[in-house]
Amino acid sequence: MTRPHVTLNAAMTLDGKIATVGGDSRISCEADLDRLHKLRAEVDAIMVGIGTVLADDPSLTVRRVRGKNPIRVIVDGGARTPPNARVIDNSANTIVAVAKKAKREKLKKLRNAGADIIIGGKKEVNLPWLLRELHSHGVRKLLLEGGSTLNWEMLKRGLVDEVQVAVAPRIVGGEKAKSLVGGAGFIKVQQGVKLKLSRVGRVGVDLLLIYQVVGVRGAEKNR
Ligand SMILES: NC(=O)c1ccc[n+]([C@@H]2O[C@H](COP(=O)([O-])OP(=O)(O)OC[C@H]3O[C@@H](n4cnc5c(N)ncnc54)[C@H](OP(=O)(O)O)[C@@H]3O)[C@@H](O)[C@H]2O)c1
């Protein structure tokens, strides 16, 4: 399959949460934010799910280091991205990938705001198709920045090559707090996405873990 190399990056608490029950996702320490912006400057595109745009209103630009802003890609089946979201501005191109269920009026508003729209998938965005599309537009390195649901859908399909996680020295609890990977989950540990630890380091007060994805059962064709 021809697709970009995909790195999933996230900051989580020691108990695996990427946001609190109250929706606070400011988990990284300052040094980890510097690392994230360096990572952003090294990729062609950054991808997030609509849940993340609605929760955090991120701009997804490179600000803490020198570097070019990557293309921003929002996975947004129903075109729920607010046209005034920070992610749509003239600091970089923004692609909103929607499904066929998205209403025309919403697409028109997003286009008027400056976003490029691509349509693939019936109810959800077809992720293997999206990655092929991005590749055909020259995207070779893609940074996946969450959230929980999109991380699951990408990982279970074997569409992630590397996982970088900064573990903050905090425990926030909360059954409903979003964790690194949501979705339906695997029944057996044996079915889980197999990883190989390639680096352990300290970034400020956080612990940085870098893993290479070895494989996902049944998803070999996507690697
Ligand atoms: N700490 C961190 O590093 C970090 C980073 C990012 C996000 N976060 C947190 O993560 C939370 C958001 O995560 P989330 O799980 O709610 O949302 P999400 O993963 O950002 O977005 C998921 C949504 O994307 C849409 N979608 C369309 N096609 C999809 C597909 N094929 N696969 C998956 N999703 C698809 C769906 O909405 P439609 O049905 O409307 O299309 C789905 O509900 C927020 O609390 C945010 O703060 C934390």
PDBQT file of the ligand as one rigid body, heavy atoms in Angstrom, charges set to zero:
ROOT
HETATM    1  N1  LIG A 301      -3.079  14.680  25.201  1.00  0.00    +0.000 N 
HETATM    2  C1  LIG A 301      -2.984  14.561  23.897  1.00  0.00    +0.000 C 
HETATM    3  O1  LIG A 301      -1.907  14.312  23.341  1.00  0.00    +0.000 OA
HETATM    4  C2  LIG A 301      -4.220  14.733  23.062  1.00  0.00    +0.000 A 
HETATM    5  C3  LIG A 301      -4.065  14.865  21.686  1.00  0.00    +0.000 A 
HETATM    6  C4  LIG A 301      -5.240  14.962  20.901  1.00  0.00    +0.000 A 
HETATM    7  C5  LIG A 301      -6.487  14.924  21.496  1.00  0.00    +0.000 A 
HETATM    8  N2  LIG A 301      -6.586  14.816  22.847  1.00  0.00    +0.000 N 
HETATM    9  C6  LIG A 301      -7.919  14.747  23.475  1.00  0.00    +0.000 C 
HETATM   10  O2  LIG A 301      -8.672  13.735  22.847  1.00  0.00    +0.000 OA
HETATM   11  C7  LIG A 301     -10.052  14.053  22.951  1.00  0.00    +0.000 C 
HETATM   12  C8  LIG A 301     -10.729  13.880  21.592  1.00  0.00    +0.000 C 
HETATM   13  O3  LIG A 301     -10.735  12.522  21.239  1.00  0.00    +0.000 OA
HETATM   14  P1  LIG A 301     -12.061  11.872  20.663  1.00  0.00    +0.000 P 
HETATM   15  O4  LIG A 301     -11.880  10.410  20.716  1.00  0.00    +0.000 OA
HETATM   16  O5  LIG A 301     -13.248  12.446  21.343  1.00  0.00    +0.000 OA
HETATM   17  O6  LIG A 301     -12.123  12.429  19.171  1.00  0.00    +0.000 OA
HETATM   18  P2  LIG A 301     -11.164  12.297  17.888  1.00  0.00    +0.000 P 
HETATM   19  O7  LIG A 301     -10.465  10.994  17.868  1.00  0.00    +0.000 OA
HETATM   20  O8  LIG A 301     -10.338  13.538  17.832  1.00  0.00    +0.000 OA
HETATM   21  O9  LIG A 301     -12.224  12.388  16.706  1.00  0.00    +0.000 OA
HETATM   22  C9  LIG A 301     -13.064  11.286  16.477  1.00  0.00    +0.000 C 
HETATM   23  C10 LIG A 301     -14.154  11.643  15.505  1.00  0.00    +0.000 C 
HETATM   24  O10 LIG A 301     -13.648  11.727  14.168  1.00  0.00    +0.000 OA
HETATM   25  C11 LIG A 301     -14.672  11.401  13.261  1.00  0.00    +0.000 C 
HETATM   26  N3  LIG A 301     -14.276  10.384  12.295  1.00  0.00    +0.000 N 
HETATM   27  C12 LIG A 301     -14.663  10.342  11.004  1.00  0.00    +0.000 A 
HETATM   28  N4  LIG A 301     -14.174   9.284  10.386  1.00  0.00    +0.000 NA
HETATM   29  C13 LIG A 301     -13.457   8.603  11.305  1.00  0.00    +0.000 A 
HETATM   30  C14 LIG A 301     -12.747   7.392  11.238  1.00  0.00    +0.000 A 
HETATM   31  N5  LIG A 301     -12.641   6.673  10.128  1.00  0.00    +0.000 N 
HETATM   32  N6  LIG A 301     -12.129   6.962  12.359  1.00  0.00    +0.000 NA
HETATM   33  C15 LIG A 301     -12.201   7.683  13.496  1.00  0.00    +0.000 A 
HETATM   34  N7  LIG A 301     -12.875   8.846  13.623  1.00  0.00    +0.000 NA
HETATM   35  C16 LIG A 301     -13.506   9.305  12.521  1.00  0.00    +0.000 A 
HETATM   36  C17 LIG A 301     -15.842  10.873  14.067  1.00  0.00    +0.000 C 
HETATM   37  O11 LIG A 301     -16.803  11.923  14.173  1.00  0.00    +0.000 OA
HETATM   38  P3  LIG A 301     -17.965  12.006  13.063  1.00  0.00    +0.000 P 
HETATM   39  O12 LIG A 301     -18.818  10.812  13.264  1.00  0.00    +0.000 OA
HETATM   40  O13 LIG A 301     -18.638  13.288  13.308  1.00  0.00    +0.000 OA
HETATM   41  O14 LIG A 301     -17.267  11.965  11.752  1.00  0.00    +0.000 OA
HETATM   42  C18 LIG A 301     -15.219  10.588  15.425  1.00  0.00    +0.000 C 
HETATM   43  O15 LIG A 301     -16.131  10.694  16.475  1.00  0.00    +0.000 OA
HETATM   44  C19 LIG A 301     -10.135  15.469  23.465  1.00  0.00    +0.000 C 
HETATM   45  O16 LIG A 301     -10.467  15.452  24.825  1.00  0.00    +0.000 OA
HETATM   46  C20 LIG A 301      -8.732  15.994  23.277  1.00  0.00    +0.000 C 
HETATM   47  O17 LIG A 301      -8.402  16.976  24.232  1.00  0.00    +0.000 OA
HETATM   48  C21 LIG A 301      -5.481  14.726  23.633  1.00  0.00    +0.000 A 
ENDROOT
TORSDOF 0
